Amino acid sequence: MFTQDDAEAIAKKLHCTPDERKGHKYYELFVHGRLVTSFGVRRASKEKGHGHLPHALHITQKQCRDLSNCPLSEDEYLQILRDKNQL
């Protein structure tokens, strides 16, 4: 399961824009001025509760784990989205 720290690490790696909505933290990924995806970070879930990340980022569980833990770079992530016609 993905943690709050994983979500924050991914947001930082992808240079996401923070957006506070009604007291909740969201991150938005813009590429060339276009919103590609957004995802929320649940405050009360320090240890678990971010299983939505792979779906929100349009990648597999493994790719999401790799994005969080560094084997998958930002450029590689964006290429995955291009290959899926998401970008």
C-alpha distance (Angstrom), angle and dihedral (degrees) to the residues before:
residue distance angle dihedral
M1 . . .
F2 3.76 . .
T3 3.78 119.7 .
Q4 3.77 134.3 -149.4
D5 3.81 88.0 -100.2
D6 3.83 90.1 55.3
A7 3.81 90.6 51.9
E8 3.81 91.6 49.0
A9 3.83 92.1 47.3
I10 3.80 91.4 51.5
A11 3.81 92.1 47.5
K12 3.79 90.2 51.4
K13 3.82 94.3 45.9
L14 3.81 92.1 49.9
H15 3.83 93.0 44.2
C16 3.80 90.7 -123.9
T17 3.77 121.3 -175.6
P18 3.83 113.7 -116.7
D19 3.79 117.0 -127.8
E20 3.80 123.6 -175.6
R21 3.80 111.7 -150.7
K22 3.77 119.8 -177.5
G23 3.78 92.0 -30.2
H24 3.80 95.1 -46.4
K25 3.78 125.9 111.2
Y26 3.80 118.0 -123.0
Y27 3.76 130.9 173.4
E28 3.78 125.4 -150.8
L29 3.79 126.3 -159.3
F30 3.79 114.8 -148.6
V31 3.80 122.2 -174.1
H32 3.81 117.4 -172.7
G33 3.80 89.0 -12.0
R34 3.81 93.4 -54.9
L35 3.80 123.3 116.4
V36 3.80 106.8 -119.7
T37 3.80 100.3 174.2
S38 3.77 144.4 -26.5
F39 3.78 133.5 -154.9
G40 3.76 138.1 -176.3
V41 3.78 129.4 -124.8
R42 3.76 112.9 -144.2
R43 3.78 111.0 -139.8
A44 3.80 97.9 -157.5
S45 3.79 93.3 52.9
K46 3.78 106.5 76.1
E47 3.81 92.0 150.7
K48 3.81 105.3 30.6
G49 3.73 145.6 -10.9
H50 3.80 104.2 94.7
G51 3.79 98.2 105.1
H52 3.81 87.7 127.6
L53 3.81 92.7 73.1
P54 3.84 99.6 88.1
H55 3.79 91.8 49.3
A56 3.82 93.3 45.2
L57 3.81 91.1 48.4
H58 3.84 93.2 45.1
I59 3.81 93.3 -123.6
T60 3.80 139.3 108.1
Q61 3.80 125.6 -91.7
K62 3.82 90.2 -105.2
Q63 3.80 93.2 48.7
C64 3.79 89.7 49.2
R65 3.82 91.2 50.7
D66 3.81 89.6 48.4
L67 3.81 90.6 48.9
S68 3.79 90.3 52.7
N69 3.82 95.3 44.1
C70 3.83 97.2 43.5
P71 3.83 107.4 -110.3
L72 3.83 88.5 105.9
S73 3.80 113.3 60.8
E74 3.78 128.2 -152.1
D75 3.81 90.4 -107.6
E76 3.81 91.4 51.0
Y77 3.81 90.5 49.0
L78 3.80 91.4 51.3
Q79 3.81 89.6 49.3
I80 3.82 89.7 54.0
L81 3.80 88.5 54.0
R82 3.82 90.8 48.5
D83 3.80 90.3 50.6
K84 3.83 89.2 53.0
N85 3.83 91.9 46.1
Q86 3.82 88.7 -117.1
L87 3.78 91.7 123.2
